[in-house]
Amino acid sequence: MKKVLVTGAAGFIGYHLSKLLATNQYEVVGIDNINDYYDPDLKLARL
């Protein structure tokens, strides 16, 4: 299994990319700084 690092994993693109990679047999490591530019609760729910 390949391991992939996704930056911005709680954002819209990072979240969907992480889901796609995980369903295609990748081990996903996601990081995000959870800033408050967008709703932090929404970002936390995506992790």
VMD Tcl script that builds the backbone (N, CA, C; Angstrom):
set m [mol new atoms 141]
animate dup $m
set s [atomselect $m all]
$s set {name element resname resid chain x y z} {
  {N N MET 1 A 0.847 -1.176 0.000}
  {CA C MET 1 A 0.000 0.000 0.000}
  {C C MET 1 A 0.895 1.242 0.000}
  {N N LYS 2 A 0.613 2.163 -0.892}
  {CA C LYS 2 A 1.382 3.406 -0.970}
  {C C LYS 2 A 0.838 4.413 0.035}
  {N N LYS 3 A 1.726 5.224 0.580}
  {CA C LYS 3 A 1.348 6.254 1.539}
  {C C LYS 3 A 1.433 7.614 0.858}
  {N N VAL 4 A 0.409 8.461 1.082}
  {CA C VAL 4 A 0.327 9.773 0.453}
  {C C VAL 4 A 0.074 10.827 1.527}
  {N N LEU 5 A 0.745 11.971 1.405}
  {CA C LEU 5 A 0.516 13.107 2.293}
  {C C LEU 5 A -0.353 14.121 1.566}
  {N N VAL 6 A -1.468 14.500 2.196}
  {CA C VAL 6 A -2.360 15.503 1.621}
  {C C VAL 6 A -2.348 16.714 2.541}
  {N N THR 7 A -1.897 17.846 2.015}
  {CA C THR 7 A -1.943 19.080 2.797}
  {C C THR 7 A -3.276 19.768 2.536}
  {N N GLY 8 A -3.798 20.430 3.553}
  {CA C GLY 8 A -5.113 21.046 3.417}
  {C C GLY 8 A -6.215 20.006 3.402}
  {N N ALA 9 A -6.033 18.937 4.149}
  {CA C ALA 9 A -6.947 17.790 4.103}
  {C C ALA 9 A -8.357 18.099 4.596}
  {N N ALA 10 A -8.536 19.158 5.365}
  {CA C ALA 10 A -9.871 19.497 5.857}
  {C C ALA 10 A -10.591 20.475 4.940}
  {N N GLY 11 A -9.923 20.938 3.912}
  {CA C GLY 11 A -10.563 21.820 2.939}
  {C C GLY 11 A -11.368 21.021 1.926}
  {N N PHE 12 A -12.053 21.719 1.059}
  {CA C PHE 12 A -12.938 21.064 0.096}
  {C C PHE 12 A -12.175 20.110 -0.820}
  {N N ILE 13 A -11.131 20.600 -1.454}
  {CA C ILE 13 A -10.375 19.772 -2.399}
  {C C ILE 13 A -9.610 18.679 -1.668}
  {N N GLY 14 A -8.938 19.038 -0.582}
  {CA C GLY 14 A -8.161 18.059 0.173}
  {C C GLY 14 A -9.018 16.938 0.730}
  {N N TYR 15 A -10.207 17.281 1.196}
  {CA C TYR 15 A -11.131 16.278 1.739}
  {C C TYR 15 A -11.539 15.273 0.664}
  {N N HIS 16 A -11.955 15.788 -0.476}
  {CA C HIS 16 A -12.414 14.894 -1.544}
  {C C HIS 16 A -11.260 14.098 -2.152}
  {N N LEU 17 A -10.096 14.708 -2.250}
  {CA C LEU 17 A -8.921 13.991 -2.733}
  {C C LEU 17 A -8.553 12.863 -1.771}
  {N N SER 18 A -8.595 13.146 -0.478}
  {CA C SER 18 A -8.273 12.125 0.527}
  {C C SER 18 A -9.238 10.951 0.454}
  {N N LYS 19 A -10.531 11.248 0.302}
  {CA C LYS 19 A -11.525 10.179 0.176}
  {C C LYS 19 A -11.262 9.329 -1.059}
  {N N LEU 20 A -10.960 9.974 -2.174}
  {CA C LEU 20 A -10.691 9.255 -3.418}
  {C C LEU 20 A -9.464 8.365 -3.281}
  {N N LEU 21 A -8.407 8.897 -2.721}
  {CA C LEU 21 A -7.186 8.114 -2.543}
  {C C LEU 21 A -7.425 6.926 -1.611}
  {N N ALA 22 A -8.146 7.153 -0.525}
  {CA C ALA 22 A -8.400 6.079 0.441}
  {C C ALA 22 A -9.219 4.950 -0.183}
  {N N THR 23 A -10.161 5.297 -1.043}
  {CA C THR 23 A -10.964 4.252 -1.689}
  {C C THR 23 A -10.186 3.521 -2.772}
  {N N ASN 24 A -9.040 4.074 -3.162}
  {CA C ASN 24 A -8.188 3.438 -4.165}
  {C C ASN 24 A -6.934 2.839 -3.549}
  {N N GLN 25 A -7.068 2.374 -2.317}
  {CA C GLN 25 A -6.024 1.600 -1.638}
  {C C GLN 25 A -4.755 2.384 -1.309}
  {N N TYR 26 A -4.873 3.684 -1.065}
  {CA C TYR 26 A -3.743 4.477 -0.594}
  {C C TYR 26 A -3.895 4.709 0.903}
  {N N GLU 27 A -2.786 4.748 1.601}
  {CA C GLU 27 A -2.792 5.150 3.002}
  {C C GLU 27 A -2.625 6.663 3.004}
  {N N VAL 28 A -3.602 7.376 3.535}
  {CA C VAL 28 A -3.614 8.835 3.469}
  {C C VAL 28 A -3.228 9.423 4.819}
  {N N VAL 29 A -2.253 10.321 4.788}
  {CA C VAL 29 A -1.886 11.119 5.952}
  {C C VAL 29 A -2.271 12.547 5.602}
  {N N GLY 30 A -3.198 13.124 6.358}
  {CA C GLY 30 A -3.673 14.467 6.052}
  {C C GLY 30 A -3.291 15.462 7.124}
  {N N ILE 31 A -2.906 16.658 6.697}
  {CA C ILE 31 A -2.627 17.737 7.640}
  {C C ILE 31 A -3.395 18.981 7.209}
  {N N ASP 32 A -3.747 19.796 8.191}
  {CA C ASP 32 A -4.438 21.051 7.930}
  {C C ASP 32 A -4.239 21.943 9.144}
  {N N ASN 33 A -4.128 23.243 8.928}
  {CA C ASN 33 A -3.936 24.135 10.063}
  {C C ASN 33 A -5.251 24.616 10.674}
  {N N ILE 34 A -6.387 24.256 10.106}
  {CA C ILE 34 A -7.721 24.581 10.627}
  {C C ILE 34 A -7.822 26.075 10.985}
  {N N ASN 35 A -7.446 26.946 10.058}
  {CA C ASN 35 A -7.595 28.377 10.333}
  {C C ASN 35 A -9.068 28.756 10.296}
  {N N ASP 36 A -9.388 29.969 10.699}
  {CA C ASP 36 A -10.797 30.363 10.781}
  {C C ASP 36 A -11.264 31.183 9.573}
  {N N TYR 37 A -10.565 31.072 8.445}
  {CA C TYR 37 A -11.020 31.741 7.226}
  {C C TYR 37 A -12.369 31.160 6.794}
  {N N TYR 38 A -12.490 29.844 6.910}
  {CA C TYR 38 A -13.774 29.167 6.750}
  {C C TYR 38 A -14.149 28.575 8.095}
  {N N ASP 39 A -15.358 28.109 8.245}
  {CA C ASP 39 A -15.866 27.586 9.512}
  {C C ASP 39 A -15.006 26.430 10.027}
  {N N PRO 40 A -14.321 26.619 11.167}
  {CA C PRO 40 A -13.475 25.544 11.711}
  {C C PRO 40 A -14.259 24.274 12.052}
  {N N ASP 41 A -15.520 24.419 12.478}
  {CA C ASP 41 A -16.322 23.230 12.799}
  {C C ASP 41 A -16.554 22.374 11.555}
  {N N LEU 42 A -16.756 23.016 10.418}
  {CA C LEU 42 A -16.927 22.279 9.165}
  {C C LEU 42 A -15.647 21.529 8.821}
  {N N LYS 43 A -14.515 22.182 8.988}
  {CA C LYS 43 A -13.236 21.532 8.693}
  {C C LYS 43 A -12.980 20.360 9.633}
  {N N LEU 44 A -13.266 20.544 10.910}
  {CA C LEU 44 A -13.041 19.462 11.873}
  {C C LEU 44 A -13.935 18.262 11.575}
  {N N ALA 45 A -15.131 18.513 11.075}
  {CA C ALA 45 A -16.040 17.413 10.736}
  {C C ALA 45 A -15.521 16.599 9.556}
  {N N ARG 46 A -14.685 17.209 8.725}
  {CA C ARG 46 A -14.146 16.509 7.554}
  {C C ARG 46 A -12.959 15.619 7.891}
  {N N LEU 47 A -12.387 15.793 9.063}
  {CA C LEU 47 A -11.204 14.998 9.410}
  {C C LEU 47 A -11.571 13.667 10.012}
}
mol reanalyze $m
mol bondsrecalc $m
mol representation Tube
mol addrep $m
